[in-house]
Amino acid sequence: MSSNVTKEEVERVAELAHLNLTPEETGSMVHDLNAILDYVAQLDQLDTTMVEPLAQVSELNSASEARPLRDDVISPSLDRAEVMSEAPDSNGSFFRVPKVIER
């Protein structure tokens, strides 16, 4: 797996993400992404035939040792009316926030 990220690919992804990258940032991003891909390529060469797949870190413990990270205790939430009264802008049920994405 020796893929190289090109300047054009970084510029396209930046465009899709609505990011304005300077030429210096674009060059730095190309370098950084290629370094990450090179490292992943090194990891891909490791022999993992004797390593069992793992979906959850909690599976590292045997079933007899499994225990929750903390007690699951029901506690009261904040009062909605009180929280909404402190909000800079709300409709009584939800916070109103300014639009940040322009298309």
N, C-alpha and C positions, 0 to 999 in steps of 0.2 A: 504494500500500500504506500506508494510514493506519489501522492497527489500534491501538486503545487497550486496554491491559490494565486490567481493572477490579480493584477491591479484592477482589471475590468470587472472581475467577479466581486471584489470588495466594493467597488463603486456601485455595482448593481444592488448588492445587498444593502448598502447604506441608503440607496434611493428607496428601496422597498420599506426600509425601517424609518424613512423620513429623517435621516441623519445627514447633517452637513459636515463632511469631513474635509479638513484642509489637505493639501497635497502631502504634507509631512505626516499627518495622522493616517492617511491612506497607506503611505509607505510603511509606517510603523505597524499598521494592522496586517498588511501582507506578510511582513516579517514574523509577527507574533503568531498568526494563524498557521503559517508554514512550520514554525517551531513546534506548535501543538501537534500538528499532523505527523511530524517526524517522531515525536515522543510516542504517540499512539502506535505508529508503525513499529517502534521498538517493543512496545508491550504486546503487539500482535505476534511477535516472534517467540514469546514465552510458551513453554510447554505446560499446558493446563489439563492434560489428559487425566491426571489423578485428582483434580480439583472438582468437587461436586458443585453444581450450580446453586446459587444462593439468591433468593428473592427478597428476604428480609433479614436484617442483622439480628433480629430477635431469634431467628432460627439457629443461631450459633449455640444457644443453650439447649440442652435436651428438654423434652416435654416435662420431665419431672422438676426441672429447675426453672421452667418458665414462670415469670411473674410480671405483673404490670409495672410500669415505670413509676406510677404513683397511684394512690387510691382515687377511684372515680367517685367524687363526692358532688352531689347536687348542691348548688348554691344559688342564691337569688341573683338575677341580673340587675343592671341599672334600670331605673325607672325611665321609660321612653319619654314621657312628658318633660321630665326634668332635664334629660339630655338634650332634647330638641329645643328647649327654651334657652340653652346655652350656646346652641349652634349659631354661627353667623348668618346662615340662610337655610331654611328648611320649609317643608310644606306640612310639618306636623308629624309626618311618618318617616320621611327620608331626608338626608342631607342633600342640599343643592350645591353643586360645585360648578365652577366655570368650565366651559368647553375648552379643551386644550388641543384637540386635533382638528386641523383645518385641512380640507381636501379640495 
